């Protein structure tokens, strides 16, 4: 007896839950050959605002967690991603060998950033020499809510831009790859069933050109990663909008340069340095 396949409905990921877009819109996701794969929610400006609200609500708890704990949670995400390798290989749709390499690289990248969680403060903070009877201490602290426009690479690229943002205590609102969002929402299912608190990572699917400018202009967003913006004119528009509240903006190098291997600059770009003076002997 023949049967129809149950098509998966891909939703948004906001505040640890999977709501549909408030607009009720969706768009068709197709393979590289043009075959229909699924429908994904098309997020609206209202969805973007809800995601920012969720990220802001999660920020105090996540930034206040110990660095060791954040590293443990990222490592747990890598463990769960390892357990769902076969599903991600199917959804990437780039051939089994290439897909396995990308999934394994994404897992390794999560582990790499997890290892830096309790070391970044020691490397970029420290005691500063001063001419006077004072201690002068500097320590890096998270910027706040960071909006991330993810690159076209649906899994490795996504992990490469999100992991360095959250490992240092920031929370994020991510616009997934527009042509290939399925791996991002499957990753959201991994995040939802890991130890990651709701709201630390919020994933929107939809049109870059529709969501990016509103996130760039949002006054409760503190940082903006434009690595995945394909159109130069859109990147410039977002940079101009981000200037209203002096967001930290990362345009990012060419995708091949940063997807090839991780870098510390992605962690430090969304950190603020706090310096404290204290009298000696007091």
C-alpha contacts under 8 A as a table, 3 or more apart, distances in Angstrom:
res1	aa1	res2	aa2	distance
7	X	38	X	7.06
8	X	38	X	6.95
9	X	38	X	7.14
9	X	39	X	6.38
9	X	40	X	6.81
10	X	38	X	7.57
10	X	39	X	6.49
10	X	40	X	4.83
10	X	41	X	6.34
10	X	182	X	7.32
10	X	185	X	6.80
11	X	18	X	5.76
11	X	19	X	6.04
11	X	20	X	5.24
11	X	21	X	7.40
11	X	40	X	6.27
11	X	41	X	5.31
11	X	185	X	7.32
11	X	205	X	7.99
12	X	18	X	5.34
12	X	19	X	5.61
12	X	20	X	6.03
12	X	21	X	6.87
12	X	41	X	6.46
12	X	43	X	7.45
12	X	185	X	7.25
12	X	203	X	6.11
12	X	204	X	5.38
12	X	205	X	6.49
13	X	16	X	6.37
13	X	17	X	5.67
13	X	18	X	4.73
13	X	19	X	6.68
13	X	185	X	7.29
13	X	188	X	6.46
13	X	202	X	5.37
13	X	203	X	4.93
13	X	204	X	6.54
14	X	17	X	5.46
14	X	18	X	6.37
14	X	19	X	7.08
14	X	50	X	7.38
14	X	51	X	5.45
14	X	54	X	6.81
14	X	198	X	7.78
14	X	199	X	6.35
14	X	201	X	7.74
14	X	202	X	4.79
14	X	203	X	6.51
14	X	204	X	7.87
15	X	51	X	6.90
15	X	54	X	5.10
15	X	55	X	7.21
15	X	198	X	4.73
15	X	199	X	3.88
15	X	200	X	7.52
15	X	201	X	7.74
15	X	202	X	6.43
16	X	192	X	5.81
16	X	197	X	7.25
16	X	198	X	3.90
16	X	199	X	5.67
16	X	202	X	7.53
17	X	192	X	7.56
17	X	198	X	7.60
20	X	24	X	6.79
20	X	41	X	6.42
21	X	24	X	5.26
21	X	25	X	6.49
21	X	26	X	7.99
21	X	41	X	5.92
21	X	42	X	6.42
21	X	43	X	5.33
21	X	44	X	6.81
21	X	47	X	6.49
22	X	25	X	7.98
22	X	43	X	7.74
22	X	44	X	7.28
22	X	46	X	7.24
22	X	47	X	6.70
23	X	43	X	7.52
23	X	44	X	6.53
24	X	41	X	7.66
24	X	42	X	7.89
25	X	41	X	6.11
25	X	42	X	5.30
25	X	43	X	7.45
26	X	39	X	6.13
26	X	40	X	5.35
26	X	41	X	4.22
26	X	42	X	4.58
26	X	206	X	7.96
27	X	39	X	5.47
27	X	40	X	5.54
27	X	41	X	6.49
27	X	42	X	6.18
27	X	206	X	7.66
28	X	36	X	6.97
28	X	37	X	7.52
28	X	38	X	6.03
28	X	39	X	4.60
28	X	40	X	6.47
29	X	36	X	6.20
29	X	37	X	5.58
29	X	38	X	5.34
29	X	39	X	5.79
29	X	40	X	6.77
29	X	179	X	6.67
29	X	180	X	6.93
29	X	181	X	7.81
30	X	33	X	7.59
30	X	34	X	5.24
30	X	35	X	5.16
30	X	36	X	4.44
30	X	37	X	5.12
30	X	38	X	7.18
30	X	179	X	7.71
31	X	34	X	5.07
31	X	35	X	5.15
31	X	36	X	6.48
31	X	37	X	6.43
31	X	93	X	7.22
32	X	35	X	7.45
32	X	93	X	7.92
40	X	181	X	7.57
40	X	182	X	7.78
40	X	205	X	6.88
40	X	206	X	7.72
41	X	205	X	6.10
41	X	206	X	6.68
42	X	204	X	7.93
42	X	205	X	5.71
42	X	206	X	4.20
42	X	207	X	7.06
43	X	46	X	7.93
43	X	47	X	5.73
43	X	48	X	7.14
43	X	204	X	6.06
43	X	205	X	5.84
43	X	206	X	5.27
43	X	207	X	7.70
43	X	211	X	7.74
44	X	47	X	5.13
44	X	48	X	6.42
44	X	206	X	7.95
44	X	210	X	7.67
44	X	211	X	7.09
45	X	48	X	4.95
45	X	49	X	6.26
45	X	210	X	7.73
45	X	211	X	6.41
45	X	214	X	6.87
46	X	49	X	5.07
46	X	50	X	6.22
47	X	50	X	5.02
47	X	51	X	6.16
47	X	204	X	7.85
48	X	51	X	5.06
48	X	52	X	6.30
48	X	173	X	7.89
48	X	204	X	7.44
48	X	211	X	7.02
48	X	214	X	7.80
48	X	215	X	7.03
49	X	52	X	5.12
49	X	53	X	6.23
50	X	53	X	5.07
50	X	54	X	6.24
51	X	54	X	5.08
51	X	55	X	6.14
51	X	173	X	6.22
51	X	199	X	7.59
51	X	202	X	5.97
51	X	203	X	7.97
52	X	55	X	5.00
52	X	56	X	6.10
52	X	145	X	7.36
52	X	172	X	7.91
52	X	173	X	6.42
52	X	220	X	7.28
52	X	221	X	7.13
53	X	56	X	5.16
53	X	57	X	6.18
54	X	57	X	5.12
54	X	58	X	6.27
54	X	198	X	7.91
54	X	199	X	4.91
54	X	200	X	7.85
54	X	202	X	7.81
55	X	58	X	5.19
55	X	59	X	6.17
55	X	145	X	6.26
55	X	171	X	5.50
55	X	172	X	6.09
55	X	173	X	6.90
55	X	199	X	4.77
55	X	200	X	5.64
55	X	201	X	7.11
55	X	202	X	7.13
56	X	59	X	5.17
56	X	60	X	7.81
56	X	144	X	7.60
56	X	145	X	6.26
56	X	171	X	7.33
56	X	199	X	7.87
56	X	220	X	7.75
57	X	60	X	7.03
57	X	199	X	7.19
58	X	61	X	5.83
58	X	62	X	6.19
58	X	171	X	7.06
58	X	197	X	7.35
58	X	198	X	6.96
58	X	199	X	5.27
58	X	200	X	5.77
59	X	62	X	5.22
59	X	63	X	5.77
59	X	144	X	6.71
59	X	145	X	7.28
59	X	169	X	7.58
59	X	170	X	6.64
59	X	171	X	5.78
59	X	200	X	7.00
60	X	63	X	5.43
60	X	64	X	5.82
61	X	64	X	5.09
61	X	65	X	6.18
62	X	65	X	5.26
62	X	70	X	7.94
62	X	169	X	5.80
62	X	170	X	7.40
62	X	171	X	7.51
62	X	197	X	7.53
62	X	200	X	7.12
63	X	66	X	7.95
63	X	142	X	6.89
63	X	168	X	7.59
63	X	169	X	4.18
63	X	170	X	6.40
64	X	169	X	7.62
65	X	69	X	6.49
65	X	70	X	6.85
65	X	169	X	7.86
66	X	69	X	5.18
66	X	70	X	6.49
67	X	70	X	5.13
67	X	71	X	6.25
67	X	117	X	5.26
67	X	118	X	4.86
67	X	167	X	7.81
67	X	168	X	7.42
67	X	169	X	7.97
68	X	71	X	5.12
68	X	72	X	6.27
68	X	117	X	6.39
68	X	118	X	5.46
69	X	72	X	4.99
69	X	73	X	6.33
70	X	73	X	5.15
70	X	74	X	6.36
70	X	114	X	7.42
70	X	117	X	6.65
70	X	167	X	6.12
70	X	169	X	7.75
71	X	74	X	5.19
71	X	75	X	6.18
71	X	113	X	7.68
71	X	114	X	4.24
71	X	115	X	6.33
71	X	116	X	7.51
71	X	117	X	5.19
71	X	118	X	7.25
71	X	167	X	6.75
72	X	75	X	5.09
72	X	76	X	6.17
72	X	114	X	6.91
73	X	76	X	4.92
73	X	77	X	6.31
73	X	114	X	7.95
73	X	194	X	7.47
73	X	195	X	5.81
73	X	196	X	6.17
74	X	77	X	5.05
74	X	78	X	6.40
74	X	110	X	6.26
74	X	111	X	7.01
74	X	113	X	7.79
74	X	114	X	5.41
74	X	163	X	7.80
74	X	167	X	7.43
75	X	78	X	5.01
75	X	79	X	6.30
75	X	110	X	6.64
75	X	111	X	5.56
75	X	114	X	5.86
76	X	79	X	4.95
76	X	80	X	6.32
76	X	194	X	6.65
76	X	195	X	7.29
77	X	80	X	5.18
77	X	81	X	6.10
77	X	110	X	7.66
77	X	190	X	6.82
77	X	191	X	6.56
77	X	194	X	6.12
77	X	195	X	7.95
78	X	81	X	5.01
78	X	82	X	6.14
78	X	107	X	5.12
78	X	108	X	7.62
78	X	110	X	5.85
78	X	111	X	6.48
79	X	82	X	5.13
79	X	83	X	6.53
79	X	107	X	7.84
80	X	83	X	5.02
80	X	84	X	6.58
80	X	190	X	6.47
80	X	194	X	7.50
81	X	84	X	5.22
81	X	85	X	6.27
81	X	107	X	6.67
81	X	187	X	7.70
81	X	190	X	6.79
82	X	85	X	5.33
82	X	104	X	7.79
82	X	107	X	6.75
84	X	87	X	5.52
84	X	88	X	6.57
85	X	88	X	5.28
85	X	89	X	6.10
85	X	100	X	7.58
85	X	103	X	6.65
86	X	89	X	5.08
86	X	90	X	6.36
87	X	90	X	5.24
87	X	91	X	6.36
88	X	91	X	5.05
88	X	92	X	6.09
88	X	99	X	7.83
88	X	103	X	7.02
88	X	183	X	6.40
88	X	186	X	7.70
89	X	92	X	5.44
89	X	93	X	6.93
89	X	96	X	6.43
89	X	99	X	5.08
89	X	100	X	6.04
89	X	103	X	7.05
90	X	93	X	5.78
90	X	96	X	7.75
90	X	99	X	7.95
91	X	182	X	6.60
91	X	183	X	6.11
92	X	99	X	6.20
92	X	154	X	7.29
92	X	155	X	7.88
92	X	183	X	6.70
93	X	96	X	7.81
93	X	99	X	7.21
94	X	98	X	6.20
94	X	99	X	5.81
95	X	98	X	5.58
95	X	99	X	5.90
96	X	99	X	5.11
96	X	100	X	6.01
97	X	100	X	5.24
97	X	101	X	6.36
98	X	101	X	5.15
98	X	102	X	6.32
99	X	102	X	5.08
99	X	103	X	6.16
100	X	103	X	5.18
100	X	104	X	6.04
101	X	104	X	5.22
101	X	105	X	6.04
102	X	105	X	5.04
102	X	106	X	6.15
102	X	155	X	7.39
102	X	156	X	6.05
103	X	106	X	5.08
103	X	107	X	6.29
103	X	155	X	7.20
103	X	156	X	6.95
104	X	107	X	5.11
104	X	108	X	6.17
105	X	108	X	5.06
105	X	109	X	6.05
105	X	156	X	6.75
106	X	109	X	5.06
106	X	110	X	6.36
106	X	155	X	6.82
106	X	156	X	4.81
106	X	159	X	6.21
106	X	160	X	7.58
107	X	110	X	5.29
107	X	111	X	6.47
108	X	111	X	5.12
108	X	112	X	6.15
109	X	112	X	4.94
109	X	113	X	6.28
109	X	159	X	7.39
109	X	160	X	7.06
109	X	262	X	6.97
110	X	113	X	5.33
110	X	114	X	6.02
110	X	159	X	7.11
110	X	163	X	6.47
111	X	114	X	4.94
111	X	115	X	6.25
112	X	115	X	5.31
112	X	116	X	6.81
113	X	116	X	5.13
113	X	117	X	6.65
113	X	163	X	6.61
113	X	164	X	6.45
113	X	167	X	6.90
114	X	117	X	5.43
114	X	167	X	6.81
115	X	118	X	7.15
115	X	119	X	7.59
116	X	119	X	5.06
116	X	120	X	5.80
116	X	167	X	8.00
117	X	120	X	6.16
117	X	167	X	5.77
117	X	168	X	6.36
118	X	121	X	6.88
118	X	122	X	7.91
119	X	122	X	5.36
119	X	123	X	6.38
120	X	123	X	5.16
120	X	124	X	6.04
120	X	125	X	7.90
120	X	168	X	7.97
121	X	124	X	5.34
121	X	125	X	5.15
121	X	126	X	7.97
121	X	139	X	6.22
121	X	140	X	6.02
122	X	125	X	5.36
122	X	126	X	6.59
123	X	126	X	7.72
124	X	139	X	7.10
124	X	140	X	6.75
125	X	137	X	7.56
125	X	138	X	5.11
125	X	139	X	4.37
125	X	140	X	6.12
125	X	273	X	7.95
126	X	137	X	5.76
126	X	138	X	5.42
126	X	139	X	6.56
127	X	135	X	7.25
127	X	136	X	5.76
127	X	137	X	4.50
127	X	138	X	6.36
128	X	135	X	7.58
128	X	136	X	5.27
128	X	137	X	5.96
128	X	138	X	7.28
129	X	135	X	7.95
129	X	136	X	7.02
130	X	134	X	7.08
130	X	135	X	7.61
130	X	136	X	6.96
133	X	279	X	6.04
133	X	280	X	5.36
134	X	277	X	6.43
134	X	278	X	5.39
134	X	279	X	4.34
134	X	280	X	4.92
135	X	276	X	7.91
135	X	277	X	5.68
135	X	278	X	5.01
135	X	279	X	6.14
135	X	280	X	6.13
136	X	275	X	6.89
136	X	276	X	5.71
136	X	277	X	4.68
136	X	278	X	6.53
137	X	275	X	5.54
137	X	276	X	5.26
137	X	277	X	6.64
138	X	273	X	6.38
138	X	274	X	5.52
138	X	275	X	4.27
138	X	276	X	6.42
139	X	273	X	5.59
139	X	274	X	5.33
139	X	275	X	6.53
140	X	271	X	5.83
140	X	272	X	5.46
140	X	273	X	4.40
140	X	274	X	6.07
141	X	168	X	7.60
141	X	169	X	7.71
141	X	271	X	5.39
141	X	272	X	5.11
141	X	273	X	6.09
141	X	274	X	6.77
142	X	168	X	6.06
142	X	169	X	5.35
142	X	170	X	5.29
142	X	270	X	6.45
142	X	271	X	4.69
142	X	272	X	6.07
143	X	146	X	7.76
143	X	170	X	6.32
143	X	222	X	6.35
143	X	223	X	7.07
143	X	270	X	5.47
143	X	271	X	5.18
143	X	272	X	5.76
144	X	169	X	7.84
144	X	170	X	5.08
144	X	171	X	6.38
144	X	221	X	7.41
144	X	222	X	5.70
144	X	223	X	7.36
145	X	170	X	5.94
145	X	171	X	4.98
145	X	172	X	5.51
145	X	173	X	7.50
145	X	220	X	7.32
145	X	221	X	5.15
145	X	222	X	5.33
145	X	223	X	6.42
146	X	165	X	7.40
146	X	170	X	6.83
146	X	171	X	6.23
146	X	172	X	4.77
146	X	173	X	6.38
146	X	221	X	6.00
146	X	222	X	5.79
146	X	223	X	4.35
146	X	224	X	5.55
146	X	225	X	7.35
146	X	270	X	7.83
147	X	172	X	5.64
147	X	173	X	4.74
147	X	174	X	5.90
147	X	175	X	7.90
147	X	215	X	6.50
147	X	216	X	7.59
147	X	221	X	6.75
147	X	222	X	8.00
147	X	223	X	6.15
147	X	224	X	4.86
147	X	225	X	6.25
148	X	161	X	7.30
148	X	162	X	7.43
148	X	172	X	6.93
148	X	173	X	6.09
148	X	174	X	4.69
148	X	175	X	6.25
148	X	224	X	5.94
148	X	225	X	4.69
148	X	226	X	6.44
148	X	227	X	7.82
149	X	174	X	5.93
149	X	175	X	4.94
149	X	176	X	6.78
149	X	177	X	7.93
149	X	208	X	7.55
149	X	212	X	7.06
149	X	224	X	8.00
149	X	225	X	6.07
149	X	226	X	5.31
149	X	227	X	6.37
149	X	228	X	5.08
149	X	229	X	6.32
150	X	157	X	6.91
150	X	158	X	5.58
150	X	161	X	6.86
150	X	174	X	6.61
150	X	175	X	5.84
150	X	176	X	5.29
150	X	177	X	5.72
150	X	226	X	7.63
150	X	227	X	6.59
150	X	228	X	4.62
150	X	229	X	7.63
151	X	154	X	7.12
151	X	157	X	5.74
151	X	158	X	6.61
151	X	176	X	7.58
151	X	177	X	5.84
151	X	227	X	6.20
151	X	228	X	3.53
151	X	229	X	6.98
151	X	255	X	7.74
152	X	157	X	7.14
152	X	177	X	4.94
152	X	178	X	7.24
152	X	179	X	7.28
152	X	180	X	7.10
152	X	228	X	6.51
153	X	156	X	6.23
153	X	157	X	4.75
153	X	158	X	6.85
153	X	177	X	7.08
153	X	180	X	7.95
154	X	157	X	6.06
154	X	158	X	5.97
154	X	176	X	7.56
154	X	177	X	5.86
154	X	180	X	5.88
154	X	181	X	6.49
154	X	182	X	7.80
154	X	183	X	5.96
154	X	184	X	6.48
155	X	158	X	5.00
155	X	159	X	6.11
155	X	183	X	6.02
155	X	184	X	6.56
156	X	159	X	5.22
156	X	160	X	5.98
156	X	259	X	7.13
157	X	160	X	5.00
157	X	161	X	6.48
157	X	259	X	6.16
158	X	161	X	5.51
158	X	162	X	6.15
158	X	176	X	7.48
158	X	184	X	7.32
159	X	162	X	5.21
159	X	163	X	5.60
160	X	163	X	6.05
160	X	164	X	7.10
160	X	258	X	7.95
160	X	259	X	6.75
160	X	262	X	6.92
161	X	164	X	6.29
161	X	165	X	6.89
161	X	225	X	7.95
161	X	227	X	8.00
161	X	266	X	7.50
162	X	165	X	5.29
162	X	166	X	6.43
162	X	172	X	7.54
162	X	174	X	7.86
163	X	166	X	5.52
163	X	167	X	5.93
164	X	167	X	5.45
164	X	168	X	6.87
164	X	266	X	5.82
164	X	267	X	4.76
165	X	168	X	6.28
165	X	169	X	7.38
165	X	170	X	5.79
165	X	171	X	7.21
165	X	172	X	7.28
165	X	266	X	7.22
165	X	267	X	6.00
165	X	270	X	6.86
166	X	169	X	5.23
166	X	170	X	4.80
166	X	171	X	5.67
166	X	172	X	7.07
166	X	200	X	7.32
166	X	201	X	7.86
167	X	170	X	7.25
167	X	267	X	7.84
168	X	267	X	6.79
168	X	271	X	7.63
170	X	200	X	7.67
170	X	270	X	7.80
171	X	199	X	7.30
171	X	200	X	4.56
171	X	201	X	6.13
172	X	199	X	7.91
172	X	200	X	5.99
172	X	201	X	5.00
172	X	202	X	6.22
173	X	201	X	6.11
173	X	202	X	4.79
173	X	203	X	6.07
173	X	204	X	7.50
174	X	201	X	7.26
174	X	202	X	5.95
174	X	203	X	4.78
174	X	204	X	6.01
175	X	178	X	7.96
175	X	203	X	6.03
175	X	204	X	4.89
175	X	205	X	5.93
175	X	206	X	7.41
175	X	208	X	7.03
175	X	211	X	7.54
175	X	212	X	7.72
176	X	180	X	7.94
176	X	181	X	5.68
176	X	184	X	6.25
176	X	203	X	6.52
176	X	204	X	6.03
176	X	205	X	5.36
176	X	206	X	7.55
177	X	180	X	5.34
177	X	181	X	5.15
177	X	184	X	7.75
177	X	205	X	7.42
177	X	228	X	7.79
178	X	181	X	5.93
178	X	205	X	6.71
178	X	206	X	5.93
178	X	207	X	6.14
178	X	208	X	6.73
180	X	183	X	7.28
181	X	184	X	5.34
181	X	185	X	6.66
181	X	205	X	6.43
182	X	185	X	5.42
182	X	186	X	6.30
183	X	186	X	5.01
183	X	187	X	6.00
184	X	187	X	4.98
184	X	188	X	6.23
184	X	203	X	7.49
185	X	188	X	4.73
185	X	189	X	6.45
185	X	203	X	7.31
186	X	189	X	5.06
186	X	190	X	6.59
187	X	190	X	4.94
187	X	191	X	6.28
188	X	191	X	4.89
188	X	192	X	6.03
188	X	203	X	7.20
189	X	192	X	5.05
189	X	193	X	6.39
190	X	193	X	5.42
190	X	194	X	6.18
191	X	194	X	5.09
191	X	195	X	7.50
191	X	196	X	6.14
192	X	195	X	7.78
192	X	196	X	7.01
192	X	198	X	7.29
193	X	196	X	7.94
196	X	200	X	7.10
197	X	200	X	6.05
198	X	201	X	7.28
199	X	202	X	5.92
206	X	210	X	7.90
206	X	211	X	7.67
207	X	210	X	5.26
207	X	211	X	6.35
208	X	211	X	5.39
208	X	212	X	5.57
208	X	229	X	7.38
209	X	212	X	5.87
209	X	213	X	7.00
209	X	234	X	6.92
210	X	213	X	6.83
210	X	214	X	7.52
211	X	214	X	5.57
211	X	215	X	6.36
212	X	215	X	5.24
212	X	216	X	6.06
212	X	238	X	6.84
213	X	216	X	4.93
213	X	217	X	6.19
213	X	234	X	7.81
213	X	237	X	6.95
213	X	238	X	5.22
213	X	241	X	6.99
214	X	217	X	5.16
214	X	218	X	6.00
215	X	218	X	5.08
215	X	221	X	7.05
216	X	221	X	7.44
216	X	224	X	6.70
216	X	238	X	5.32
216	X	239	X	7.22
216	X	241	X	5.57
216	X	242	X	4.90
217	X	238	X	7.47
217	X	241	X	4.83
217	X	242	X	5.45
217	X	244	X	7.10
218	X	221	X	5.63
218	X	242	X	7.98
219	X	222	X	7.64
219	X	244	X	7.78
219	X	245	X	6.24
221	X	224	X	7.68
221	X	247	X	7.30
222	X	245	X	7.78
222	X	246	X	7.75
222	X	247	X	4.95
222	X	248	X	6.59
223	X	247	X	4.87
223	X	248	X	4.57
223	X	249	X	5.88
223	X	270	X	6.66
224	X	242	X	7.62
224	X	247	X	6.67
224	X	248	X	6.14
224	X	249	X	4.76
224	X	250	X	6.27
225	X	228	X	7.96
225	X	249	X	5.87
225	X	250	X	4.73
225	X	251	X	6.31
225	X	252	X	7.57
226	X	229	X	5.43
226	X	235	X	6.70
226	X	249	X	7.36
226	X	250	X	5.91
226	X	251	X	4.93
226	X	252	X	6.87
227	X	250	X	7.00
227	X	251	X	5.36
227	X	252	X	4.90
227	X	253	X	7.43
227	X	255	X	7.65
229	X	232	X	7.37
229	X	234	X	7.11
229	X	235	X	6.17
230	X	234	X	7.86
230	X	235	X	7.95
231	X	234	X	5.31
231	X	235	X	6.52
232	X	235	X	5.08
232	X	236	X	6.35
233	X	236	X	5.15
233	X	237	X	6.22
234	X	237	X	5.01
234	X	238	X	6.19
235	X	238	X	5.14
235	X	239	X	6.20
235	X	251	X	7.77
236	X	239	X	5.04
236	X	240	X	6.24
237	X	240	X	5.26
237	X	241	X	6.29
238	X	241	X	5.04
238	X	242	X	6.00
239	X	242	X	5.02
239	X	243	X	6.48
239	X	249	X	7.09
240	X	243	X	5.43
240	X	244	X	7.68
241	X	244	X	6.05
242	X	245	X	6.41
242	X	246	X	6.30
242	X	247	X	5.43
242	X	249	X	7.54
243	X	246	X	4.67
243	X	247	X	6.20
244	X	247	X	7.75
248	X	269	X	7.48
248	X	270	X	6.80
250	X	269	X	7.35
252	X	255	X	7.91
253	X	257	X	6.43
253	X	258	X	6.81
254	X	257	X	5.45
254	X	258	X	6.99
255	X	258	X	5.60
255	X	259	X	5.87
256	X	259	X	5.45
256	X	260	X	5.97
257	X	260	X	5.79
257	X	261	X	7.56
258	X	261	X	5.77
258	X	262	X	6.32
258	X	263	X	7.37
259	X	262	X	6.93
263	X	266	X	6.10
263	X	267	X	7.74
264	X	267	X	5.35
264	X	268	X	6.38
265	X	268	X	5.11
265	X	269	X	5.85
266	X	269	X	5.46
266	X	270	X	7.38
267	X	270	X	6.21
267	X	271	X	7.09
268	X	271	X	5.16
278	X	282	X	7.60
279	X	282	X	5.60
